[in-house]
Amino acid sequence: MQMNPVLIAENITKYRLLARLNKKSLAKSTKLSPNYISLLENRNNDKIPSMDTLAKIAYALGVEVDQLLHGNLVVYDENENKALTDEIVAELNKMDDEKLSFFTDFVQVYGEYKD
């Protein structure tokens, strides 16, 4: 599988922003230069970082290297997801209308913030 430098650049930027880090902070925690971080985040650049560099960046951002290479990877385990879904539904069924309304509003706001 060929690596896509544009996707890697977008993912480094996305996860850095989600981690609420600026380029200088990410550079410091990875022992890379801020200029190199900027270069890696530049979508017009063909530079593909080494796996070692990707591992440092992923660790600093609290993500997996695969997330930097491919974006969000969701591994679907039918049994695990069903159990989680059942648990969530059971908790939602315990809520009164006021709590359910608050929860629904929270999920909507979170979804808007996340995107």
DSSP file (Angstrom, degrees, kcal/mol; ACC not computed):
  #  RESIDUE AA STRUCTURE BP1 BP2  ACC     N-H-->O    O-->H-N    N-H-->O    O-->H-N    TCO  KAPPA ALPHA  PHI   PSI    X-CA   Y-CA   Z-CA
    1    1 A M              0   0    0      0, 0.0     2,-0.3     0, 0.0     0, 0.0   0.000 360.0 360.0 360.0 129.6    0.0    0.0    0.0
    2    2 A Q        -     0   0    0      1,-0.1     2,-0.3     2,-0.0     0, 0.0  -0.603 360.0-122.0 -83.3 140.3    1.4    3.4   -1.0
    3    3 A M        -     0   0    0     -2,-0.3    67,-0.1     1,-0.0    -1,-0.1  -0.606  16.2-139.8 -83.1 142.3    1.4    6.2    1.6
    4    4 A N     >  -     0   0    0     65,-0.4     4,-2.3    -2,-0.3     5,-0.2  -0.891   8.2-163.1-104.7 107.7   -0.4    9.4    0.7
    5    5 A P  H  > S+     0   0    0      0, 0.0     4,-2.4     0, 0.0    -1,-0.1   0.827  90.2  53.9 -62.5 -31.5    1.5   12.5    1.8
    6    6 A V  H  > S+     0   0    0      2,-0.2     4,-2.6     1,-0.2     5,-0.2   0.930 110.5  46.1 -67.4 -44.4   -1.5   14.7    1.6
    7    7 A L  H  > S+     0   0    0      2,-0.2     4,-2.5     1,-0.2     5,-0.2   0.899 112.6  50.4 -64.4 -41.0   -3.6   12.4    3.8
    8    8 A I  H  X S+     0   0    0     -4,-2.3     4,-2.7     2,-0.2     5,-0.2   0.933 111.2  49.1 -61.9 -45.5   -0.7   12.2    6.3
    9    9 A A  H  X S+     0   0    0     -4,-2.4     4,-2.2     1,-0.2    -2,-0.2   0.926 112.8  47.3 -59.6 -46.1   -0.4   16.0    6.4
   10   10 A E  H  X S+     0   0    0     -4,-2.6     4,-2.9     1,-0.2    -1,-0.2   0.899 113.4  48.3 -62.8 -41.0   -4.1   16.4    6.9
   11   11 A N  H  X S+     0   0    0     -4,-2.5     4,-2.8    57,-0.3     5,-0.3   0.890 109.3  51.2 -70.9 -39.2   -4.2   13.8    9.7
   12   12 A I  H  X S+     0   0    0     -4,-2.7     4,-2.0    56,-0.2    -1,-0.2   0.947 114.8  44.5 -60.3 -46.2   -1.2   15.2   11.5
   13   13 A T  H  X S+     0   0    0     -4,-2.2     4,-2.6    -5,-0.2     5,-0.2   0.940 113.8  49.8 -61.6 -48.3   -2.8   18.6   11.5
   14   14 A K  H  X S+     0   0    0     -4,-2.9     4,-2.4     1,-0.2    -2,-0.2   0.936 115.0  41.9 -58.5 -49.8   -6.2   17.2   12.5
   15   15 A Y  H  X S+     0   0    0     -4,-2.8     4,-1.7     2,-0.2    -1,-0.2   0.811 112.4  54.8 -73.0 -28.0   -4.9   15.2   15.4
   16   16 A R  H  <>S+     0   0    0     -4,-2.0     5,-2.4    -5,-0.3     4,-0.2   0.933 111.4  44.9 -66.0 -44.5   -2.6   18.1   16.5
   17   17 A L  H ><5S+     0   0    0     -4,-2.6     3,-1.3     1,-0.2    -2,-0.2   0.897 111.5  52.4 -66.3 -39.8   -5.6   20.5   16.6
   18   18 A L  H 3<5S+     0   0    0     -4,-2.4    -1,-0.2     1,-0.3    -2,-0.2   0.850 108.8  50.6 -63.2 -32.9   -7.7   17.9   18.4
   19   19 A A  T 3<5S-     0   0    0     -4,-1.7    -1,-0.3    -5,-0.2    -2,-0.2   0.488 113.7-125.2 -80.4  -2.5   -5.0   17.5   21.0
   20   20 A R  T < 5 +     0   0    0     -3,-1.3     2,-0.4     1,-0.2    -3,-0.2   0.889  62.0 141.3  58.3  43.1   -5.0   21.3   21.3
   21   21 A L      < -     0   0    0     -5,-2.4    -1,-0.2    -6,-0.1     2,-0.2  -0.889  45.1-140.3-111.8 144.3   -1.3   21.6   20.6
   22   22 A N     >  -     0   0    0     -2,-0.4     4,-2.3    -3,-0.1     5,-0.2  -0.519  36.0-100.5 -90.6 172.4    0.4   24.2   18.5
   23   23 A K  H  > S+     0   0    0      1,-0.2     4,-2.6     2,-0.2     5,-0.2   0.872 122.2  54.5 -62.3 -37.4    3.2   23.2   16.1
   24   24 A K  H  > S+     0   0    0      2,-0.2     4,-2.3     1,-0.2    -1,-0.2   0.909 109.1  47.4 -64.4 -42.3    5.9   24.4   18.6
   25   25 A S  H  > S+     0   0    0      2,-0.2     4,-2.3     1,-0.2    -2,-0.2   0.910 113.0  48.1 -65.6 -42.5    4.5   22.2   21.4
   26   26 A L  H  X S+     0   0    0     -4,-2.3     4,-1.4     1,-0.2     6,-0.3   0.915 111.4  51.2 -63.6 -41.8    4.3   19.2   19.1
   27   27 A A  H  X>S+     0   0    0     -4,-2.6     5,-2.0    -5,-0.2     4,-1.1   0.920 110.3  49.2 -60.3 -44.1    7.8   19.8   18.0
   28   28 A K  H  <5S+     0   0    0     -4,-2.3     3,-0.4     1,-0.2    -1,-0.2   0.919 111.4  47.9 -63.1 -44.0    9.1   20.0   21.5
   29   29 A S  H  <5S+     0   0    0     -4,-2.3    -1,-0.2     1,-0.2    -2,-0.2   0.717 119.3  39.5 -72.9 -19.0    7.4   16.8   22.6
   30   30 A T  H  <5S-     0   0    0     -4,-1.4    -1,-0.2    -3,-0.2    -2,-0.2   0.489 105.8-123.8-103.4  -6.2    8.7   14.9   19.6
   31   31 A K  T  <5S+     0   0    0     -4,-1.1     2,-0.3    -3,-0.4    -3,-0.2   0.824  72.0 126.1  60.8  32.6   12.2   16.5   19.6
   32   32 A L      < -     0   0    0     -5,-2.0    -1,-0.3    -6,-0.3    -2,-0.2  -0.775  67.4 -98.7-110.3 161.6   11.5   17.6   16.0
   33   33 A S     >  -     0   0    0     -2,-0.3     4,-2.1     1,-0.1     3,-0.2  -0.515  22.5-124.3 -80.7 150.0   11.8   21.2   14.8
   34   34 A P  H  > S+     0   0    0      0, 0.0     4,-2.4     0, 0.0     5,-0.2   0.859 114.2  56.3 -57.9 -34.6    8.8   23.4   14.4
   35   35 A N  H  > S+     0   0    0      2,-0.2     4,-2.3     1,-0.2     5,-0.1   0.885 105.9  49.7 -64.7 -37.8    9.8   23.9   10.8
   36   36 A Y  H  > S+     0   0    0     -3,-0.2     4,-2.5     2,-0.2    -1,-0.2   0.903 109.5  51.1 -68.4 -39.9    9.8   20.2   10.2
   37   37 A I  H  X S+     0   0    0     -4,-2.1     4,-1.9     2,-0.2    -2,-0.2   0.930 111.1  49.2 -60.1 -44.6    6.3   19.9   11.7
   38   38 A S  H  X S+     0   0    0     -4,-2.4     4,-0.8     1,-0.2    -2,-0.2   0.905 109.9  51.4 -60.7 -41.7    5.2   22.7    9.4
   39   39 A L  H >< S+     0   0    0     -4,-2.3     3,-0.7     1,-0.2    -1,-0.2   0.918 110.0  48.8 -61.6 -43.7    6.7   20.9    6.4
   40   40 A L  H 3< S+     0   0    0     -4,-2.5    -1,-0.2     1,-0.2    -2,-0.2   0.825 111.8  49.5 -66.6 -31.0    4.9   17.6    7.3
   41   41 A E  H 3< S+     0   0    0     -4,-1.9     2,-0.6    -5,-0.2    -1,-0.2   0.569  84.6 106.8 -84.4  -8.7    1.6   19.4    7.7
   42   42 A N    X<  -     0   0    0     -4,-0.8     3,-1.7    -3,-0.7   -33,-0.1  -0.607  59.3-156.6 -75.1 115.4    2.0   21.2    4.3
   43   43 A R  T 3  S+     0   0    0     -2,-0.6    -1,-0.2     1,-0.3   -34,-0.1   0.669  90.9  60.4 -68.1 -16.6   -0.4   19.5    1.9
   44   44 A N  T 3  S+     0   0    0    -38,-0.1     2,-0.3   -39,-0.0    -1,-0.3   0.360  87.8  96.1 -91.2   5.8    1.6   20.7   -1.0
   45   45 A N    <   -     0   0    0     -3,-1.7   -36,-0.1    -6,-0.2    -6,-0.0  -0.753  59.9-157.3 -99.1 141.8    4.7   18.8    0.2
   46   46 A D        +     0   0    0     -2,-0.3     2,-0.2     2,-0.1    -1,-0.1   0.368  52.3 127.6 -94.6   4.1    5.6   15.3   -1.0
   47   47 A K        -     0   0    0     -8,-0.2    -2,-0.1   -42,-0.1     0, 0.0  -0.436  41.3-165.2 -68.8 126.1    7.6   14.5    2.1
   48   48 A I        -     0   0    0     -2,-0.2    -2,-0.1   -40,-0.0    -1,-0.0  -0.963  20.1-131.8-110.1 119.4    6.6   11.2    3.8
   49   49 A P        -     0   0    0      0, 0.0   -41,-0.0     0, 0.0     0, 0.0  -0.252  26.6 -98.9 -68.5 157.6    8.1   11.0    7.3
   50   50 A S     >  -     0   0    0      1,-0.1     4,-2.6     4,-0.0     5,-0.2  -0.249  32.7-109.4 -67.1 162.9    9.9    7.9    8.4
   51   51 A M  H  > S+     0   0    0      1,-0.2     4,-2.5     2,-0.2     5,-0.1   0.856 121.3  56.3 -63.3 -33.9    8.0    5.4   10.6
   52   52 A D  H  > S+     0   0    0      2,-0.2     4,-2.1     1,-0.2    -1,-0.2   0.923 109.0  45.4 -62.5 -44.6   10.1    6.4   13.5
   53   53 A T  H  > S+     0   0    0      2,-0.2     4,-2.5     1,-0.2    -2,-0.2   0.914 112.6  50.7 -65.4 -43.7    9.0   10.0   13.1
   54   54 A L  H  X S+     0   0    0     -4,-2.6     4,-3.0     1,-0.2    -2,-0.2   0.897 109.2  51.9 -60.8 -39.4    5.4    9.0   12.6
   55   55 A A  H  X S+     0   0    0     -4,-2.5     4,-2.5     2,-0.2    -1,-0.2   0.909 109.7  48.9 -64.1 -41.9    5.6    6.9   15.8
   56   56 A K  H  X S+     0   0    0     -4,-2.1     4,-2.3     2,-0.2    -2,-0.2   0.928 114.8  44.8 -61.5 -45.5    7.0    9.9   17.7
   57   57 A I  H  X S+     0   0    0     -4,-2.5     4,-1.9     2,-0.2    -2,-0.2   0.929 113.2  50.0 -66.5 -44.9    4.2   12.2   16.4
   58   58 A A  H  X>S+     0   0    0     -4,-3.0     5,-2.4     1,-0.2     4,-1.1   0.925 111.3  49.1 -59.6 -45.1    1.5    9.6   17.0
   59   59 A Y  H ><5S+     0   0    0     -4,-2.5     3,-0.6     1,-0.2    -1,-0.2   0.925 111.0  49.5 -60.7 -45.3    2.7    9.1   20.6
   60   60 A A  H 3<5S+     0   0    0     -4,-2.3    -1,-0.2     1,-0.2    -2,-0.2   0.823 115.3  44.3 -63.5 -31.0    2.7   12.8   21.3
   61   61 A L  H 3<5S-     0   0    0     -4,-1.9    -1,-0.2    -5,-0.2    -2,-0.2   0.541 110.8-120.0 -91.9  -7.9   -0.8   13.2   19.9
   62   62 A G  T <<5S+     0   0    0     -4,-1.1     2,-0.2    -3,-0.6    -3,-0.2   0.833  75.1 111.0  73.5  32.2   -2.2   10.1   21.7
   63   63 A V  S   <S-     0   0    0     -5,-2.4    -1,-0.3    -6,-0.2     2,-0.2  -0.770  70.8 -98.0-127.6 174.3   -3.1    8.3   18.5
   64   64 A E    >>  -     0   0    0     -2,-0.2     4,-1.1     1,-0.1     3,-0.8  -0.625  30.6-118.1 -89.9 153.5   -2.0    5.2   16.6
   65   65 A V  H >> S+     0   0    0      1,-0.3     4,-2.1    -2,-0.2     3,-0.7   0.887 115.2  62.1 -57.2 -38.7    0.4    5.5   13.6
   66   66 A D  H 3> S+     0   0    0      1,-0.3     4,-3.0     2,-0.2     5,-0.4   0.839  97.7  57.2 -57.0 -33.2   -2.4    4.0   11.5
   67   67 A Q  H <> S+     0   0    0     -3,-0.8     4,-1.5     1,-0.2    -1,-0.3   0.853 107.9  46.7 -68.2 -32.9   -4.6    7.0   12.3
   68   68 A L  H << S+     0   0    0     -4,-1.1   -57,-0.3    -3,-0.7   -56,-0.2   0.863 118.3  42.4 -73.4 -35.1   -1.9    9.3   10.9
   69   69 A L  H  < S+     0   0    0     -4,-2.1   -65,-0.4     2,-0.1    -2,-0.2   0.868 136.1   9.8 -77.7 -37.4   -1.5    7.1    7.8
   70   70 A H  H  < S-     0   0    0     -4,-3.0     2,-0.2     1,-0.4    -3,-0.2   0.475  95.6-123.0-125.6  -5.6   -5.2    6.4    7.0
   71   71 A G  S  < S+     0   0    0     -4,-1.5     2,-0.4    -5,-0.4    -1,-0.4  -0.585  75.0   2.0  88.3-159.2   -7.4    8.6    9.3
   72   72 A N        -     0   0    0     -2,-0.2     2,-0.6    -4,-0.1    -5,-0.0  -0.478  66.8-166.1 -67.2 120.4   -9.9    7.1   11.6
   73   73 A L        -     0   0    0     -2,-0.4     2,-0.6     2,-0.0    -6,-0.1  -0.945   1.3-164.2-107.0 123.8   -9.8    3.3   11.4
   74   74 A V        -     0   0    0     -2,-0.6     2,-0.7     2,-0.0    -2,-0.0  -0.932   4.6-158.1-111.3 117.9  -12.8    1.6   13.0
   75   75 A V        -     0   0    0     -2,-0.6     2,-0.7     2,-0.0    -2,-0.0  -0.849  15.4-145.9 -94.1 121.0  -12.4   -2.0   13.7
   76   76 A Y        +     0   0    0     -2,-0.7     2,-0.6     4,-0.0     3,-0.1  -0.786  20.9 178.0 -96.6 117.8  -15.9   -3.5   14.0
   77   77 A D     >  -     0   0    0     -2,-0.7     4,-3.0     1,-0.2     5,-0.3  -0.948  16.5-156.9-115.6 107.0  -16.3   -6.3   16.4
   78   78 A E  H  > S+     0   0    0     -2,-0.6     4,-2.2     1,-0.2     5,-0.2   0.865  90.3  45.8 -55.5 -43.7  -20.0   -7.3   16.2
   79   79 A N  H  > S+     0   0    0      2,-0.2     4,-2.2     1,-0.2    -1,-0.2   0.924 115.3  45.8 -67.3 -44.6  -20.1   -8.8   19.7
   80   80 A E  H  > S+     0   0    0      1,-0.2     4,-2.2     2,-0.2    -2,-0.2   0.925 114.9  47.3 -64.7 -44.4  -18.3   -6.0   21.4
   81   81 A N  H  X S+     0   0    0     -4,-3.0     4,-2.7     2,-0.2    -1,-0.2   0.870 111.1  51.6 -66.1 -37.2  -20.3   -3.3   19.7
   82   82 A K  H  X S+     0   0    0     -4,-2.2     4,-2.8    -5,-0.3    -1,-0.2   0.923 110.3  48.9 -65.4 -43.3  -23.6   -5.1   20.5
   83   83 A A  H  X S+     0   0    0     -4,-2.2     4,-2.1     2,-0.2    -2,-0.2   0.916 113.6  46.5 -62.1 -42.8  -22.7   -5.3   24.2
   84   84 A L  H  X S+     0   0    0     -4,-2.2     4,-2.5     2,-0.2    -2,-0.2   0.919 112.6  49.9 -65.3 -43.8  -21.7   -1.6   24.2
   85   85 A T  H  X S+     0   0    0     -4,-2.7     4,-2.7     1,-0.2    -2,-0.2   0.918 110.6  49.8 -60.6 -44.5  -24.9   -0.7   22.4
   86   86 A D  H  X S+     0   0    0     -4,-2.8     4,-2.3     1,-0.2    -1,-0.2   0.892 111.0  49.8 -61.2 -40.3  -27.0   -2.7   24.8
   87   87 A E  H  X S+     0   0    0     -4,-2.1     4,-2.0     2,-0.2    -2,-0.2   0.907 111.8  47.7 -65.7 -42.3  -25.3   -1.0   27.8
   88   88 A I  H  X S+     0   0    0     -4,-2.5     4,-2.6     2,-0.2    -2,-0.2   0.927 112.1  49.2 -64.7 -45.3  -25.9    2.5   26.3
   89   89 A V  H  X S+     0   0    0     -4,-2.7     4,-2.4     1,-0.2    -2,-0.2   0.907 109.3  52.6 -61.7 -41.7  -29.5    1.7   25.6
   90   90 A A  H  X S+     0   0    0     -4,-2.3     4,-0.7     1,-0.2    -1,-0.2   0.908 111.6  46.3 -60.8 -41.6  -30.0    0.4   29.2
   91   91 A E  H >X S+     0   0    0     -4,-2.0     3,-0.7     1,-0.2     4,-0.5   0.897 111.5  51.2 -68.4 -39.6  -28.5    3.6   30.6
   92   92 A L  H >< S+     0   0    0     -4,-2.6     3,-1.2     1,-0.2    -2,-0.2   0.881 104.7  57.6 -64.0 -37.3  -30.7    5.8   28.3
   93   93 A N  H 3< S+     0   0    0     -4,-2.4    -1,-0.2     1,-0.2    -2,-0.2   0.740 101.3  57.1 -65.5 -22.2  -33.8    3.9   29.4
   94   94 A K  H << S+     0   0    0     -4,-0.7    -1,-0.2    -3,-0.7    -2,-0.2   0.639  89.4  97.6 -80.6 -15.6  -33.0    4.8   33.0
   95   95 A M    <<  -     0   0    0     -3,-1.2     2,-0.1    -4,-0.5    -3,-0.0  -0.479  69.2-133.7 -81.5 142.6  -33.0    8.6   32.3
   96   96 A D     >  -     0   0    0     -2,-0.2     4,-2.6     1,-0.1     5,-0.2  -0.343  39.5 -91.7 -80.4 175.5  -36.0   10.9   32.8
   97   97 A D  H  > S+     0   0    0      1,-0.2     4,-2.3     2,-0.2     5,-0.2   0.856 124.9  52.4 -59.3 -38.2  -37.0   13.3   30.1
   98   98 A E  H  > S+     0   0    0      2,-0.2     4,-2.2     1,-0.2    -1,-0.2   0.935 113.1  43.0 -66.0 -46.1  -34.9   16.1   31.4
   99   99 A K  H  > S+     0   0    0      2,-0.2     4,-2.7     1,-0.2    -2,-0.2   0.885 113.7  52.1 -66.9 -38.3  -31.7   14.1   31.6
  100  100 A L  H  X S+     0   0    0     -4,-2.6     4,-2.5     2,-0.2    -2,-0.2   0.895 109.6  49.6 -65.3 -39.5  -32.4   12.5   28.2
  101  101 A S  H  X S+     0   0    0     -4,-2.3     4,-2.4    -5,-0.2    -2,-0.2   0.917 111.6  48.7 -64.4 -43.8  -32.9   16.0   26.7
  102  102 A F  H  X S+     0   0    0     -4,-2.2     4,-2.5     2,-0.2    -2,-0.2   0.928 112.1  49.2 -60.6 -45.8  -29.6   17.2   28.2
  103  103 A F  H  X S+     0   0    0     -4,-2.7     4,-2.5     2,-0.2    -2,-0.2   0.915 110.6  49.9 -60.6 -45.0  -27.8   14.1   26.9
  104  104 A T  H  X S+     0   0    0     -4,-2.5     4,-2.1     1,-0.2    -1,-0.2   0.913 111.5  48.7 -61.5 -43.9  -29.2   14.6   23.4
  105  105 A D  H  X S+     0   0    0     -4,-2.4     4,-2.6     1,-0.2     5,-0.2   0.910 110.6  52.1 -61.8 -42.3  -28.1   18.2   23.4
  106  106 A F  H  X S+     0   0    0     -4,-2.5     4,-2.8     1,-0.2    -2,-0.2   0.926 108.9  49.2 -59.7 -46.4  -24.7   17.2   24.6
  107  107 A V  H  X S+     0   0    0     -4,-2.5     4,-2.3     1,-0.2    -1,-0.2   0.897 111.7  49.5 -62.5 -40.7  -24.3   14.6   21.8
  108  108 A Q  H  X S+     0   0    0     -4,-2.1     4,-2.0     2,-0.2    -1,-0.2   0.934 113.2  45.4 -63.7 -46.3  -25.4   17.2   19.2
  109  109 A V  H  X S+     0   0    0     -4,-2.6     4,-2.4     1,-0.2    -2,-0.2   0.910 112.9  51.0 -64.6 -42.2  -22.9   19.8   20.4
  110  110 A Y  H  X S+     0   0    0     -4,-2.8     4,-2.8    -5,-0.2    -1,-0.2   0.915 109.1  51.2 -61.1 -43.3  -20.1   17.2   20.7
  111  111 A G  H  X S+     0   0    0     -4,-2.3     4,-1.7    -5,-0.2    -1,-0.2   0.885 111.5  47.1 -61.6 -40.2  -20.8   16.1   17.1
  112  112 A E  H  < S+     0   0    0     -4,-2.0    -1,-0.2     2,-0.2    -2,-0.2   0.894 114.6  46.5 -69.3 -39.6  -20.6   19.7   15.8
  113  113 A Y  H  < S+     0   0    0     -4,-2.4    -2,-0.2     1,-0.2    -1,-0.2   0.906 110.8  52.6 -68.1 -42.2  -17.4   20.4   17.8
  114  114 A K  H  <        0   0    0     -4,-2.8    -1,-0.2     1,-0.3    -2,-0.2   0.872 360.0 360.0 -63.1 -40.1  -15.8   17.2   16.6
  115  115 A D     <        0   0    0     -4,-1.7    -1,-0.3    -5,-0.2    -2,-0.2   0.488 360.0 360.0 -76.1 360.0  -16.4   17.8   12.9
